[in-house]
Amino acid sequence: MQIRCLIILGPTATGKTRLGVALARIFGGEIVSCDSRQVYRRLDIGTGKDLNEYGQGPDHIPVHLIDTVEPHEEYHLFRYLADARRALADIAQRGALPIIVGGSPLYLNALYRDYTMDGGQPSVELRRQLLNLSTAALVEILRQEAPDLFQRADLTQKRRVVRALEIARSRSGPASPPTAPSLDPLVLGCFFDRAEVRRRIEVRLDQRLAGGLIDEVRGLQQSGLSWERLDSFGLEYRCVALHLLGKLSYPEMRERLLARIRRFARSQDVWFRKMEREGMAIHWLPGADVVRAEDLVRTFLRGEPVPPPEFRLEDRVYGPRPRQRRSHSPP
């Protein structure tokens, strides 16, 4: 079974939710969030749920995989793939258009490529043992024990390496073939040049700080979440926690957070380039252009050939181009 759907991706602060909702209104779609943090309840401002974007009452656009678990629960790629596939099948069976929206590249890539997660749920005891090791040691163990997972794991994040080792050690035999329905997607990307992304990130950060981000983090901690647990939720919660602990002044917290979110956007860019190199056709939409997106979607839904992407991220060079060596004629 193939599920025809849309995938909307792009760096943080580029208007993915707004584009997804606009297309859902035009084509009778429902949103499936592809975000590793928006599944948690009460993590609203820091994760950028933008719930007002979905509308209210009769105009409300259904959204799935937002506010599904409590903050103290563990949520991981294994769970996400099961939940997302269930939601996608349900939407398609009801005759609506599934629209996957998100900026978590690992989750997007796994869903797009129909990854089958071997092993099952994580082991709490094994995870505790592995987390006591350094990232370098974990990477080396993974290389020796599971070369296949070593090749595709994100080796820059300790928790990703730990999860790969959990999968490797729980496999009892060859990986089973994928049983999930495959996707027949049209992939749309929200594109702004890097300077504009940096500006948008700063504007959005200041809006979130003014909108109660610090109070949100304080409230989560007072409700019983440890500082360590808040740290695990990523940049916004980590930096604000340090501010609340008195380790960063407000200006220091803001500047650190701004720099690290911008760095995160660059890492997303790297992921999207990798996806393109591995064969994903991403139709980048300058300015997250809804009109251009609508034209592409209509063509796609009619079953007609969609024109190739107008450009790839690989075509975009930031900074000075490498100098070409001059050839010198012999005297």
Secondary structure, 3 states (H helix, E strand, C coil): CEEEEEEEECCCCCCHHHHHHHHHHHHCEEEEECCCCCCECCCCCCCCCCHHHHCCHHHCCCEECCCCECCCCCCCHHHHHHHHHHHHHHHHHCCCEEEEECCCHHHHHHHHCCCCCCCCCCCHHHHHHHHCCCHHHHHHHHHHHCHHHHHHCCCCCHHHHHHHHHHHHHCCCCCCCCCCCEEEEEEEEEECCHHHHHHHHHHHHHHHHHCCHHHHHHHHHHCCCCHHHHHHCCHHHHHHHHHHCCCCCHHHHHHHHHHHHHHHHHHHHHHHHHHHHCCCCEEEEECCCHHHHHHHHHHHHCCCCCCCCCCCHHHCCCCCCCCCCCCCCCC
